[in-house]
């Protein structure tokens, strides 16, 4: 009788648990949508002056805002659509995603659109597409699937060789563009995935030494990279030349004070701060929303990142854990580096702020990544969320 009662109790618990499966994590989704909404509003505030004075936009002050709003709406639909696909689908698609990303990266030097000294975009007609964004997500998916297959061999050099080979190939293709900021992010996310997969810590010492040697080679063969480091060390040495952008960014941050000048009242957005609606939009946030508003934005990102890691720790299978932790780490890296760049804590590189920086395809991919995390969260029983 007691055994039957115990068995019945377990079946009731399982049934209750199964009926609560399949729901996405609402806090993660809500934080994503909140940051996205604030980001779209800040694109309007940061870009309307440049859009109004630009011939390319037809002097439409809302040009960048309307495009970003359209991509945000489409990205939200994609996010919730991808959240309904099972994680097994993403595991099967990990290699095709990586292969497609490598092909696109290889095409960039051949047919890519040049801007400044770099060729990083492919023209799609209605917008430009940056293959390095898809490469980041593809690395996470492929490494997660490969780690699950390799298991205990992750602690050996032989087990790490396929990962090192993939990373080396992607980095070479990025250097050809050149796109060093994306290469740095992919190295960081690749190292994080290997650490999560069980790679020995002493392997990272060798990788660190190789990274330092590679940095020296980059500074030797790419003079503009060493120039950026010189500008970083003393941007006010040439405030009208190489140091202009970071100096204007520091002016934006400093003029914001505690509570800011007010939304839409920033002075640096009037054609003073370059890339004010793109890579340096956080500086506009500091100017218009002040220290308090900037902290609120960073706390929102921190809450989303912490929630992402919490979800990863509660995943039922290793692949879901690795993918969720990898995407969350990618988000954290980009937020930290973007904030560090606009405050001159690190040399100036082209790193966008997720959900805030203007860019349609990048926003779509970021929201797609959030959709994958939400898909993984469906495997966690609702009573644990």
C-alpha positions in Angstrom: 0.0 0.0 0.0 2.8 2.4 0.9 4.7 1.6 -2.3 1.6 2.2 -4.3 1.0 5.5 -2.6 4.6 6.6 -3.2 4.4 5.6 -6.9 1.2 7.5 -7.2 2.7 10.5 -5.6 5.7 10.4 -8.0 3.4 10.1 -11.0 1.4 13.1 -9.8 4.6 15.1 -9.4 5.7 14.1 -12.9 2.4 14.9 -14.4 2.3 18.3 -12.7 5.8 19.0 -13.8 5.1 18.0 -17.4 2.0 20.2 -17.6 4.2 23.2 -16.6 6.8 22.5 -19.2 6.9 24.4 -22.4 6.7 28.0 -21.1 9.3 30.5 -21.9 11.1 32.4 -19.1 9.0 35.6 -18.8 11.6 37.6 -16.8 14.2 37.1 -19.5 11.7 38.0 -22.2 10.5 41.1 -20.3 14.0 42.4 -19.7 14.9 41.9 -23.3 11.8 43.8 -24.5 12.4 46.6 -22.0 16.0 47.1 -23.1 14.9 46.9 -26.7 12.2 49.6 -26.2 14.7 52.0 -24.5 17.2 51.3 -27.2 14.8 52.2 -30.0 13.8 55.4 -28.2 17.5 56.3 -27.8 18.1 55.7 -31.5 15.5 58.4 -32.3 17.0 60.8 -29.7 20.6 60.2 -30.9 20.0 60.2 -34.7 17.4 62.8 -35.6 19.8 65.7 -36.1 22.2 63.7 -38.4 19.2 62.2 -40.3 17.7 65.7 -40.8 20.9 67.2 -42.2 21.8 64.1 -44.4 21.0 64.0 -48.1 21.1 60.2 -48.0 18.0 60.1 -45.7 16.1 62.7 -47.6 16.3 65.0 -44.6 13.9 62.8 -42.8 14.7 63.3 -39.1 12.9 60.0 -38.2 14.7 57.9 -40.9 17.0 55.9 -38.6 14.4 55.6 -36.0 11.7 54.2 -38.3 14.2 51.7 -39.8 15.3 50.6 -36.4 11.7 50.3 -35.2 10.8 48.1 -38.2 13.8 45.8 -37.5 12.9 45.7 -33.8 9.4 44.6 -34.6 10.6 42.0 -37.1 13.2 40.8 -34.6 10.7 40.4 -31.8 8.6 38.2 -34.1 11.7 36.2 -34.9 12.6 35.9 -31.3 9.3 34.4 -30.2 9.2 32.2 -33.4 12.6 30.8 -32.6 11.6 30.3 -29.0 9.1 27.7 -30.1 11.7 25.5 -31.9 13.2 22.6 -29.9 16.8 22.7 -28.9 17.4 19.5 -30.9 16.8 21.6 -34.0 19.6 24.1 -33.1 21.9 21.2 -32.3 21.3 19.7 -35.8 21.8 23.1 -37.4 25.0 24.0 -35.6 27.4 22.8 -38.4 25.3 24.2 -41.3 25.2 27.6 -39.5 29.0 27.5 -39.0 29.6 26.5 -42.7 27.3 29.3 -43.9 29.1 31.8 -41.7 32.5 30.8 -43.0 31.3 31.1 -46.6 29.9 34.6 -46.0 33.1 35.7 -44.2 35.1 34.5 -47.2 32.9 36.5 -49.6 33.3 39.7 -47.7 36.8 40.6 -49.1 35.5 39.8 -52.6 32.1 41.4 -52.8 31.9 43.3 -49.5 31.1 47.0 -49.1 34.1 49.1 -48.1 33.7 51.8 -45.5 36.9 53.6 -44.4 39.8 51.2 -44.2 37.6 48.2 -43.7 35.4 45.9 -45.8 33.0 44.2 -43.4 29.6 44.3 -45.0 27.6 42.6 -47.7 25.1 44.8 -49.5 21.6 43.2 -49.5 20.0 46.0 -51.4 17.6 47.2 -48.6 20.3 47.1 -46.0 23.9 45.9 -45.3 24.7 42.6 -43.6 27.7 41.9 -41.4 28.6 38.2 -41.5 30.7 38.5 -38.3 27.5 38.8 -36.3 26.3 35.4 -37.5 29.7 33.9 -36.9 29.5 34.7 -33.2 26.2 32.8 -32.8 27.5 30.0 -35.1 30.6 29.5 -33.0 28.4 29.2 -29.8 26.1 26.6 -31.4 28.9 24.6 -33.1 31.2 24.5 -30.1 28.3 23.5 -27.8 27.4 20.6 -30.1 31.0 19.5 -30.5 31.7 19.7 -26.7 28.7 17.4 -26.1 30.1 14.9 -28.6 33.7 15.0 -27.4 33.0 14.7 -23.7 36.1 13.7 -21.6 38.5 14.4 -24.5 38.1 18.1 -23.8 40.9 17.9 -21.3 43.5 16.9 -23.9 45.2 18.8 -26.7 43.9 16.4 -29.3 40.4 17.1 -28.1 40.9 20.9 -28.4 42.5 20.8 -31.9 39.1 21.0 -33.8 38.1 24.0 -31.8 41.4 25.8 -32.3 41.3 25.1 -36.0 37.8 26.6 -36.3 38.8 29.7 -34.3 41.9 30.2 -36.3 40.0 30.0 -39.6 37.4 32.5 -38.5 40.0 34.9 -37.1 42.0 34.8 -40.3 38.9 35.7 -42.3 38.2 38.5 -40.0 41.7 39.9 -40.2 41.4 40.0 -44.0 38.5 42.5 -43.7 40.0 43.7 -41.2 37.7 43.5 -38.3 39.8 43.2 -35.1 37.0 43.9 -32.6 35.0 41.0 -33.9 38.1 38.8 -33.8 38.7 39.8 -30.1 35.0 39.0 -29.2 35.2 35.6 -31.0 38.4 34.7 -29.3 36.9 35.6 -25.9 33.6 33.7 -26.6 35.6 30.7 -27.9 37.7 30.6 -24.8 34.7 30.9 -22.6 33.0 28.0 -24.4 36.1 25.8 -24.0 36.3 26.7 -20.3 32.7 25.7 -19.9 33.3 22.5 -21.8 36.0 21.4 -19.4 39.3 22.5 -21.0 42.2 22.5 -18.6 43.2 25.9 -17.3 46.9 25.6 -18.3 45.8 25.5 -21.9 44.6 29.1 -21.6 48.1 30.2 -20.6 49.4 29.1 -24.0 46.5 30.7 -25.7 47.1 34.0 -23.8 50.7 34.0 -24.9 49.7 33.3 -28.5 47.1 36.2 -28.3 49.8 38.6 -27.1 52.1 37.6 -29.9 49.3 38.0 -32.4 48.6 41.5 -31.0 52.2 42.4 -31.6 52.0 41.1 -35.1 48.8 43.1 -35.7 50.5 46.3 -34.5 53.5 45.6 -36.8 51.6 44.9 -40.0 48.6 47.2 -39.4 49.8 50.6 -38.4 46.3 52.0 -37.8 45.9 49.5 -35.0 48.9 50.8 -33.2 47.7 54.3 -33.9 44.4 53.5 -32.0 46.4 52.4 -29.0 48.4 55.7 -29.1 45.1 57.6 -29.3 43.7 55.6 -26.4 46.7 56.5 -24.2 46.3 60.2 -24.8 43.3 61.2 -26.9 43.7 64.9 -26.1 47.1 64.9 -27.8 45.3 65.3 -31.1 41.7 66.3 -30.3 41.0 67.4 -33.8 42.4 64.3 -35.5 42.6 60.7 -34.3 41.4 61.6 -30.8 38.4 63.5 -32.0 35.8 60.8 -31.5 36.8 59.7 -28.1 37.2 63.3 -26.9 33.7 64.1 -28.0 32.4 61.0 -26.3 34.1 62.1 -23.1 32.5 65.5 -23.4 29.1 63.8 -23.8 29.6 61.8 -20.7 30.9 64.6 -18.7 28.1 67.1 -19.7 25.4 64.7 -18.6 25.9 65.2 -14.9 23.8 63.2 -12.4 20.4 63.3 -14.2 21.3 64.4 -17.7 20.3 67.2 -20.0 17.0 65.5 -20.9 15.8 63.2 -23.6 16.4 64.7 -27.0 18.4 67.6 -25.5 21.9 66.3 -26.0 24.3 68.8 -27.6 26.8 66.3 -29.0 24.2 64.7 -31.2 24.3 67.8 -33.4 27.0 66.5 -35.7 29.7 66.7 -33.0 30.0 63.1 -31.9 30.6 60.6 -34.7 28.6 57.3 -34.7 26.3 58.9 -32.1 23.4 56.5 -33.0 25.6 53.5 -33.5 28.7 52.4 -31.5 28.7 55.5 -29.3 25.1 55.7 -28.4 25.9 54.9 -24.8 27.7 58.2 -24.6 24.4 59.9 -25.7 22.6 58.0 -23.0 25.0 59.4 -20.5 24.6 62.9 -21.8 20.8 62.9 -22.0 19.9 60.6 -19.1 22.9 61.3 -16.8 24.8 59.1 -14.5 21.5 57.8 -13.0 20.1 56.9 -16.4 23.3 55.2 -17.6 23.5 53.2 -14.4 19.8 52.1 -14.9 20.6 50.9 -18.4 23.7 49.0 -17.2 21.6 47.5 -14.3 19.1 46.4 -16.8 21.8 44.6 -18.8 23.2 43.1 -15.6 19.8 41.8 -14.6 19.4 40.2 -18.1 22.9 38.6 -17.9 22.4 37.3 -14.4 19.0 35.8 -15.4 20.7 34.2 -18.4 23.3 32.5 -16.3 20.6 31.5 -13.8 18.7 29.8 -16.6 21.9 28.1 -17.8 22.5 26.6 -14.4 19.0 25.1 -14.4 19.1 23.5 -17.8 18.3 19.8 -18.0 20.9 18.9 -20.7 24.5 20.0 -21.4 23.8 21.4 -24.9 21.1 23.8 -23.6 23.4 24.8 -20.7 26.3 25.6 -23.1 24.3 27.5 -25.6 22.5 29.6 -22.9 25.8 30.3 -21.1 27.6 31.1 -24.3 24.9 33.6 -25.6 24.8 35.2 -22.2 28.6 35.5 -22.1 28.5 37.1 -25.6 26.0 39.6 -24.4 28.1 40.4 -21.4 31.3 40.8 -23.4 29.7 43.2 -25.9 28.1 45.4 -23.2 31.2 45.6 -21.1 33.5 46.4 -24.1 31.1 49.0 -25.6 30.9 50.8 -22.2 34.6 50.6 -21.9 35.2 52.0 -25.3 33.0 55.1 -25.0 34.6 55.9 -21.6 38.1 55.3 -23.0 38.9 52.4 -20.7 40.0 50.4 -23.7 41.2 51.4 -27.2 38.4 52.5 -29.6 37.0 49.6 -31.6 33.8 49.0 -33.5 31.7 47.2 -30.9 28.0 48.0 -30.8 25.8 48.1 -27.7 23.2 45.3 -28.0 19.6 46.4 -28.5 20.7 50.1 -28.6 23.2 50.7 -31.5 21.6 51.3 -34.9 21.9 48.4 -37.2 19.1 46.2 -38.6 20.7 42.9 -39.2 22.8 43.0 -36.0 19.6 43.7 -34.1 17.8 40.8 -35.8 20.6 38.4 -34.9 20.7 39.6 -31.3 17.0 39.0 -30.9 17.3 35.7 -32.6 19.9 34.7 -30.0 17.5 35.7 -27.2 14.9 33.5 -28.9 17.3 30.6 -28.7 17.8 31.2 -24.9 14.0 31.4 -24.5 13.7 28.1 -26.4 16.1 26.5 -24.0 14.2 27.9 -21.0 11.2 25.9 -22.1 13.0 22.8 -20.8 13.0 24.1 -17.2 9.9 23.2 -15.2 7.8 26.2 -14.4 7.9 25.7 -10.7 11.7 26.3 -10.9 11.5 29.6 -12.8 
